[in-house]
């Protein structure tokens, strides 16, 4: 009788494999970073072959740590950085170019061309997305236009597209070319209502249909395929769960009822609000996306606020400025000063996502004086994460008409208790952290486990969720409003810095 479910979690900076037992507790895991490639200003790439290599390493290392046999694993789920685009040769499996990462802004010209062509409303109403460099469709178009012979090879059926989930499933199973609605909904190519590729949008972006994977349920009792016996598991295990990372975290946080929301603090920061089976189009700069689709049940939708730079801001302080040696230092450094000394840091390194969608924005640090020191800048970076979340929550409250009283949080940065208190203070809302903080991996495991009956239903998953700690706002409303007004003023300074050539 299988005792565990496994999840491959391939994020923006690293890949991990985690094993969970029936209670949703972590049994063992391993994690490996992969290289961040910056060919030009605004360009961000990954090596898909390196990601596949790291995936194999973390699977083998986790199985060795746990000292279990592959036959003890009931199923495998996949979760992934969304929108990051890979195109590879159908026969050889070789990528034709590095993966273009979701943060990359090189497709700004293509998005502007779509805007000038009058296609904005068609994309927005069909896919729930704005015309933005964030999504996969324009990245596919860029590769077809800029990689030699790519267009002809794609039209001849020789090339395959996938986000990282599709790339990993294809490699794990030996050639199954599938994705799920949560990932497909981030391409600008899927009709939100029908959960099928939209032929008109494919024509507008000039993308051959033959490149695209089959869209299957996020939790699929029919299974996508079996892992190759000669692969990292050394056995045939069902691969039957697939969720984009933020939707996976929403499932891991068991936000199954309309009105429930979570915020994940990773490389970026992503808040999702479950809107049930109703498609809600935002009036305030949020995305409409698929939350999950479990088997034959109707798809569940969400409103999402996407922030490009959260944990990556702290990484920038470490790697680019050398202000810290380790992210964990920011807690003590941030607490060493009572405030930022009037300093604001807006990390618009690749433009601003929700609720602005300004690809011309670039990062600024404002309010500097001779009094400003390292601690003020570090604290301003932590506050930037919280203020960006405040902007998204305000938009979400306006769209839903129901102010959230409680925000579930997860992701690596939630280990920083000071950051979580700052978040509660800046939001004016209770912040709640679960015992299992890596809910992204857990959500992928839940999707796979539901497909094979390892967990019976959503109520069984709800029973697994346990609170670790909560934070109540301690800041008075006048100080909260003053700080937020200063942030809004700083954000305005970021606009208009980038041109098409940068």
Legacy VTK file of the C-alpha trace (Angstrom):
# vtk DataFile Version 3.0
C-alpha trace
ASCII
DATASET POLYDATA
POINTS 502 float
0.000 0.000 0.000
1.589 3.328 -1.040
2.327 5.620 1.905
3.419 8.834 0.211
2.757 11.328 -2.563
5.587 13.229 -4.243
5.689 16.747 -5.672
8.193 18.307 -8.043
8.240 22.052 -7.355
10.222 23.863 -10.048
10.384 27.514 -9.116
12.104 30.573 -10.506
15.384 30.129 -8.641
15.386 26.464 -7.622
13.762 23.061 -7.961
12.797 20.793 -5.099
11.199 17.399 -4.673
9.101 16.783 -1.565
7.466 13.681 -0.160
4.285 14.026 1.926
2.430 11.500 4.057
-1.348 11.225 4.452
-1.438 13.965 7.128
0.174 16.403 4.700
3.432 16.417 6.681
6.794 16.630 4.941
8.663 13.304 5.037
11.795 14.336 3.122
12.928 16.814 0.472
15.899 18.081 -1.466
16.425 21.388 -3.267
18.869 22.648 -5.898
19.277 26.156 -7.342
19.634 26.828 -11.057
21.395 29.637 -12.870
19.751 32.990 -13.555
20.841 34.201 -17.007
20.651 37.926 -17.881
21.769 38.391 -21.520
20.628 42.035 -21.664
18.859 44.585 -19.513
15.305 43.354 -18.969
16.040 39.861 -20.344
15.857 36.848 -18.005
16.511 33.253 -19.090
16.928 29.738 -17.683
18.558 26.660 -19.172
15.754 24.043 -19.524
18.287 21.189 -19.591
19.761 22.404 -16.310
16.285 22.496 -14.762
15.645 18.917 -15.919
19.035 17.860 -14.542
18.296 19.503 -11.177
14.888 17.802 -11.130
16.489 14.392 -11.491
19.035 15.214 -8.774
16.473 16.327 -6.192
14.289 13.270 -6.826
17.189 10.866 -6.339
18.484 12.751 -3.296
15.066 12.833 -1.624
14.498 9.106 -2.130
17.941 8.430 -0.653
17.267 10.669 2.367
13.876 9.068 3.015
15.209 5.547 2.419
11.994 4.481 0.734
11.220 2.424 -2.326
9.562 4.060 -5.366
6.666 1.596 -5.039
5.710 3.362 -1.786
4.821 6.520 -3.757
1.183 6.629 -4.886
1.478 9.471 -7.393
3.489 12.469 -8.535
2.323 16.079 -8.843
4.047 18.919 -10.655
4.054 22.605 -9.791
6.062 25.247 -11.547
6.998 28.841 -12.217
4.266 29.895 -14.584
4.585 31.699 -17.942
8.268 30.719 -18.341
8.419 29.461 -21.920
10.281 26.507 -23.427
10.269 25.336 -27.062
11.971 22.065 -27.944
12.420 19.594 -30.776
9.766 16.869 -30.787
12.255 14.155 -31.817
15.478 15.044 -30.004
14.061 16.771 -26.917
16.610 19.579 -27.345
15.434 23.117 -26.561
15.862 25.554 -29.439
16.647 28.444 -27.054
16.987 29.108 -23.352
13.668 29.324 -21.530
12.341 32.893 -21.466
11.378 33.616 -17.852
8.141 35.244 -16.734
10.042 38.349 -15.549
11.524 38.965 -19.022
10.452 42.173 -20.820
11.816 41.607 -24.358
8.306 41.065 -25.748
7.200 44.629 -25.013
7.278 45.466 -28.739
5.000 42.511 -29.540
2.536 43.538 -26.814
2.510 47.127 -28.095
1.871 45.812 -31.608
-1.129 43.844 -30.303
-2.349 46.993 -28.522
-2.054 49.114 -31.651
-3.861 46.412 -33.604
-6.895 46.850 -31.371
-6.641 43.398 -29.788
-6.533 44.383 -26.110
-10.206 43.760 -25.355
-10.258 40.472 -27.287
-7.402 39.101 -25.214
-8.765 40.460 -21.947
-12.294 39.138 -22.348
-11.156 35.808 -23.781
-8.304 35.056 -21.385
-8.766 37.367 -18.393
-5.295 38.808 -18.977
-3.925 42.198 -20.044
-1.495 42.528 -22.943
1.729 42.217 -20.967
5.233 40.803 -21.312
4.476 38.530 -18.328
2.659 35.837 -20.303
3.785 32.933 -22.507
2.106 33.767 -25.836
4.297 36.742 -26.779
7.388 34.793 -25.670
6.486 31.978 -28.103
6.036 34.565 -30.858
9.445 36.101 -30.062
11.217 32.734 -30.349
9.474 31.926 -33.631
10.606 35.275 -35.017
14.166 35.307 -33.659
15.473 31.716 -33.553
16.708 30.633 -37.017
14.309 28.244 -38.804
11.977 28.134 -35.784
8.922 29.326 -37.687
9.308 26.757 -40.482
10.031 23.936 -38.037
7.012 24.851 -35.902
4.693 24.928 -38.915
6.069 21.523 -39.984
5.097 20.092 -36.568
8.687 19.564 -35.441
8.597 21.840 -32.360
6.704 21.653 -29.069
5.869 24.433 -26.616
5.385 24.148 -22.910
5.713 26.046 -19.692
8.038 24.337 -17.205
5.276 21.942 -16.072
4.868 20.582 -19.609
8.634 20.371 -20.107
9.062 18.294 -16.922
6.063 16.022 -17.549
7.357 15.379 -21.084
10.767 14.357 -19.712
9.463 12.375 -16.726
7.003 10.336 -18.791
9.055 9.938 -21.937
6.981 12.119 -24.210
3.501 12.978 -22.833
2.780 16.530 -24.017
0.200 17.918 -21.566
-0.576 20.867 -19.340
-3.462 21.839 -17.053
-5.898 24.785 -17.142
-4.026 26.794 -14.495
-0.888 26.875 -16.596
-2.743 27.177 -19.890
-4.623 30.184 -18.512
-1.282 32.032 -18.228
-0.392 31.816 -21.911
-2.849 34.416 -23.331
-3.953 31.576 -25.638
-6.669 29.657 -23.716
-10.363 30.493 -23.698
-11.255 30.823 -20.006
-14.769 29.453 -20.390
-14.144 26.495 -22.683
-10.684 25.631 -21.253
-9.491 25.096 -24.809
-6.930 26.809 -27.020
-8.463 29.830 -28.749
-7.934 29.581 -32.505
-8.541 33.300 -33.083
-5.924 34.333 -30.529
-3.461 31.819 -31.974
-3.999 33.441 -35.358
-3.473 36.947 -33.976
-0.151 35.918 -32.409
0.678 33.677 -35.405
1.379 30.573 -33.310
0.847 27.091 -34.863
-1.696 25.012 -32.952
0.421 21.850 -33.356
3.004 23.244 -30.913
0.602 23.350 -27.976
0.062 20.632 -25.364
-3.210 18.904 -24.546
-5.084 20.589 -21.677
-5.991 18.060 -18.973
-7.517 18.483 -15.472
-5.229 19.742 -12.682
-6.049 16.527 -10.828
-6.548 13.818 -13.439
-7.758 10.301 -12.548
-6.960 9.395 -16.163
-3.287 10.236 -15.379
-0.999 12.098 -17.772
1.441 9.220 -17.972
3.803 7.014 -15.954
7.333 7.939 -14.979
9.933 6.164 -17.092
11.443 3.120 -15.331
14.870 4.268 -16.553
14.288 7.770 -15.106
15.103 9.210 -11.678
12.407 7.195 -9.877
13.499 3.871 -11.365
9.840 2.820 -11.520
6.526 3.557 -13.254
4.595 5.983 -11.006
1.447 7.874 -12.094
1.969 11.545 -12.906
-1.514 12.971 -12.461
-1.353 16.384 -10.743
-0.337 19.687 -12.327
-0.841 23.211 -10.993
0.903 26.509 -11.595
2.791 27.444 -8.453
0.390 30.091 -7.154
-2.673 27.961 -7.772
-0.867 25.060 -6.081
-0.288 27.219 -3.007
-3.992 28.117 -2.996
-4.851 24.403 -2.983
-2.185 23.734 -0.337
-3.768 26.427 1.835
-7.151 24.706 1.250
-8.766 27.920 -0.041
-11.606 25.918 -1.573
-14.499 28.253 -0.716
-15.330 31.440 -2.637
-13.941 34.448 -0.779
-10.931 32.655 0.676
-7.523 34.115 -0.215
-3.832 33.418 0.233
-0.605 35.315 -0.425
2.627 33.539 -1.373
5.989 35.192 -0.737
8.519 33.749 -3.151
10.627 35.292 -5.907
7.553 37.373 -6.601
4.474 37.820 -4.463
1.098 36.462 -5.527
-2.318 36.843 -3.921
-5.227 34.697 -5.125
-8.891 35.040 -4.181
-11.170 32.085 -4.907
-14.239 33.276 -6.859
-15.808 29.831 -7.255
-17.128 28.698 -10.625
-17.837 32.325 -11.589
-15.449 34.185 -13.893
-14.944 37.657 -12.382
-13.244 40.259 -14.583
-11.289 42.768 -12.531
-11.939 46.489 -12.722
-8.806 47.252 -10.718
-5.804 45.745 -12.458
-6.024 42.141 -11.270
-5.888 38.999 -13.394
-8.706 36.535 -13.906
-7.283 33.037 -13.870
-8.174 29.380 -13.376
-7.683 28.381 -9.738
-7.917 24.603 -10.284
-9.897 21.883 -12.023
-10.287 18.629 -10.106
-11.240 15.713 -12.347
-14.675 16.064 -13.954
-15.817 18.823 -11.553
-16.292 22.319 -13.017
-13.276 24.600 -13.065
-12.857 26.978 -10.134
-11.630 30.501 -10.905
-9.687 33.174 -9.037
-8.705 36.809 -9.068
-4.947 37.239 -8.802
-2.635 40.072 -7.926
0.864 39.413 -9.285
3.937 41.219 -7.941
7.217 40.665 -9.783
9.715 41.398 -7.015
9.385 40.102 -3.453
12.052 37.622 -2.344
14.005 38.620 -5.444
14.341 42.099 -3.914
16.159 40.613 -0.931
18.272 38.510 -3.290
19.211 41.739 -5.101
20.355 43.335 -1.826
22.601 40.306 -1.304
23.934 39.634 -4.788
24.044 43.082 -6.397
24.689 45.457 -3.494
26.319 43.136 -0.947
24.326 44.722 1.909
23.591 41.292 3.409
25.198 37.868 3.275
22.004 35.896 3.834
18.283 36.659 3.565
17.790 35.633 7.201
19.808 38.694 8.303
17.075 41.045 7.158
14.913 40.271 10.185
17.430 41.570 12.737
18.656 44.407 10.496
15.125 45.600 9.782
14.252 45.590 13.479
17.403 47.546 14.386
15.783 50.825 13.247
12.326 52.106 14.235
11.422 53.056 10.658
12.999 53.685 7.251
13.922 57.287 8.002
11.607 58.413 5.216
13.203 56.104 2.648
11.100 54.121 0.144
12.361 51.386 -2.169
10.186 50.446 -5.172
11.762 47.367 -6.837
10.314 47.824 -10.324
13.321 46.126 -11.921
11.261 44.594 -14.725
8.338 46.981 -14.655
5.355 46.922 -12.343
2.731 44.167 -12.427
-0.605 44.420 -10.587
-2.373 46.744 -10.298
-0.379 49.034 -12.654
0.889 46.853 -15.534
3.589 49.392 -16.433
6.432 47.811 -18.406
8.106 51.243 -18.614
8.657 51.422 -14.834
12.071 50.863 -13.269
13.252 50.588 -9.681
13.856 53.592 -7.450
15.064 54.340 -3.932
13.748 57.735 -2.830
13.872 59.906 0.274
17.580 59.380 0.882
19.395 61.740 3.287
22.754 61.718 5.076
20.904 60.006 7.933
20.024 56.977 5.761
22.072 53.836 6.437
22.070 50.187 5.401
19.428 49.218 7.935
16.994 51.808 6.565
17.389 50.462 3.021
16.972 46.848 4.180
13.849 47.773 6.114
12.541 49.725 3.112
12.997 46.566 0.992
10.921 44.559 3.472
8.269 47.271 3.577
8.190 47.283 -0.252
6.994 43.683 -0.215
4.238 44.652 2.221
3.175 47.822 0.417
2.921 46.033 -2.925
0.712 43.442 -1.207
-1.416 46.269 0.237
-2.024 47.638 -3.275
-3.129 44.207 -4.484
-5.379 43.651 -1.469
-7.042 47.038 -1.982
-7.781 46.074 -5.592
-9.094 42.687 -4.489
-11.381 44.250 -1.877
-12.726 46.669 -4.491
-13.378 43.897 -7.032
-14.969 41.469 -4.587
-16.885 44.044 -2.570
-16.021 42.107 0.603
-12.970 43.319 2.592
-10.796 40.417 3.668
-10.446 40.079 7.422
-7.805 37.353 7.406
-4.988 36.607 4.975
-3.341 33.181 4.793
0.356 33.444 3.930
2.995 30.976 2.778
6.336 30.754 0.998
9.946 31.066 2.046
9.836 34.672 3.270
7.137 33.902 5.861
9.847 32.534 8.189
10.678 36.215 8.783
8.414 37.031 11.727
9.263 40.735 11.539
8.156 40.825 7.895
4.870 39.182 8.823
4.250 41.775 11.559
5.055 44.560 9.082
2.562 42.965 6.688
-0.211 42.926 9.288
0.565 46.551 10.229
0.575 47.847 6.650
-2.567 45.889 5.676
-4.511 46.484 8.862
-5.544 42.825 8.558
-4.768 39.626 10.482
-2.012 37.537 8.866
-2.034 33.748 9.422
0.790 31.284 8.726
0.173 27.509 8.475
2.384 24.822 10.004
3.383 23.545 6.556
4.786 26.694 4.939
5.770 25.205 1.589
2.159 24.946 0.515
3.052 25.132 -3.179
4.554 21.636 -3.119
1.760 20.440 -0.854
-0.895 21.661 -3.300
0.702 19.725 -6.161
0.822 16.636 -3.967
-2.852 17.102 -3.061
-3.826 17.319 -6.757
-1.976 14.081 -7.537
-3.199 12.277 -4.416
-6.844 13.144 -5.076
-6.533 11.689 -8.578
-5.540 8.235 -7.292
-7.698 8.201 -4.141
-4.833 8.729 -1.674
-7.014 11.512 -0.250
-10.758 11.043 -0.529
-11.989 14.592 -1.100
-11.438 18.275 -0.352
-12.723 17.877 3.212
-9.887 15.445 3.910
-7.439 18.137 2.800
-9.136 20.802 4.926
-8.669 18.538 7.953
-4.896 18.584 7.364
-4.552 22.393 7.542
-3.175 23.662 10.852
-2.265 27.172 11.977
1.269 27.868 13.152
1.061 31.545 14.113
-0.907 34.717 13.461
-0.147 38.441 13.600
-2.535 41.263 14.479
-2.081 44.875 13.270
-0.291 47.035 15.860
-0.005 50.261 13.857
-2.568 53.043 14.316
-4.560 54.077 11.260
-2.980 57.548 10.963
0.567 56.151 10.711
-0.624 53.410 8.340
-2.231 55.975 6.024
0.801 58.298 6.092
3.194 55.480 5.210
0.973 54.269 2.367
0.639 57.780 0.937
4.439 58.037 0.851
4.631 54.682 -0.937
2.144 55.803 -3.594
4.220 58.935 -4.174
7.364 56.808 -4.580
5.649 54.480 -7.075
4.841 57.454 -9.321
8.591 58.156 -9.574
9.151 54.783 -11.280
7.011 55.495 -14.342
8.454 56.237 -17.767
12.072 55.248 -17.191
12.303 52.417 -19.754
12.121 52.711 -23.520
11.740 49.970 -26.130
15.544 49.840 -26.447
16.301 49.114 -22.763
LINES 1 503
502 0 1 2 3 4 5 6 7 8 9 10 11 12 13 14 15 16 17 18 19 20 21 22 23 24 25 26 27 28 29 30 31 32 33 34 35 36 37 38 39 40 41 42 43 44 45 46 47 48 49 50 51 52 53 54 55 56 57 58 59 60 61 62 63 64 65 66 67 68 69 70 71 72 73 74 75 76 77 78 79 80 81 82 83 84 85 86 87 88 89 90 91 92 93 94 95 96 97 98 99 100 101 102 103 104 105 106 107 108 109 110 111 112 113 114 115 116 117 118 119 120 121 122 123 124 125 126 127 128 129 130 131 132 133 134 135 136 137 138 139 140 141 142 143 144 145 146 147 148 149 150 151 152 153 154 155 156 157 158 159 160 161 162 163 164 165 166 167 168 169 170 171 172 173 174 175 176 177 178 179 180 181 182 183 184 185 186 187 188 189 190 191 192 193 194 195 196 197 198 199 200 201 202 203 204 205 206 207 208 209 210 211 212 213 214 215 216 217 218 219 220 221 222 223 224 225 226 227 228 229 230 231 232 233 234 235 236 237 238 239 240 241 242 243 244 245 246 247 248 249 250 251 252 253 254 255 256 257 258 259 260 261 262 263 264 265 266 267 268 269 270 271 272 273 274 275 276 277 278 279 280 281 282 283 284 285 286 287 288 289 290 291 292 293 294 295 296 297 298 299 300 301 302 303 304 305 306 307 308 309 310 311 312 313 314 315 316 317 318 319 320 321 322 323 324 325 326 327 328 329 330 331 332 333 334 335 336 337 338 339 340 341 342 343 344 345 346 347 348 349 350 351 352 353 354 355 356 357 358 359 360 361 362 363 364 365 366 367 368 369 370 371 372 373 374 375 376 377 378 379 380 381 382 383 384 385 386 387 388 389 390 391 392 393 394 395 396 397 398 399 400 401 402 403 404 405 406 407 408 409 410 411 412 413 414 415 416 417 418 419 420 421 422 423 424 425 426 427 428 429 430 431 432 433 434 435 436 437 438 439 440 441 442 443 444 445 446 447 448 449 450 451 452 453 454 455 456 457 458 459 460 461 462 463 464 465 466 467 468 469 470 471 472 473 474 475 476 477 478 479 480 481 482 483 484 485 486 487 488 489 490 491 492 493 494 495 496 497 498 499 500 501
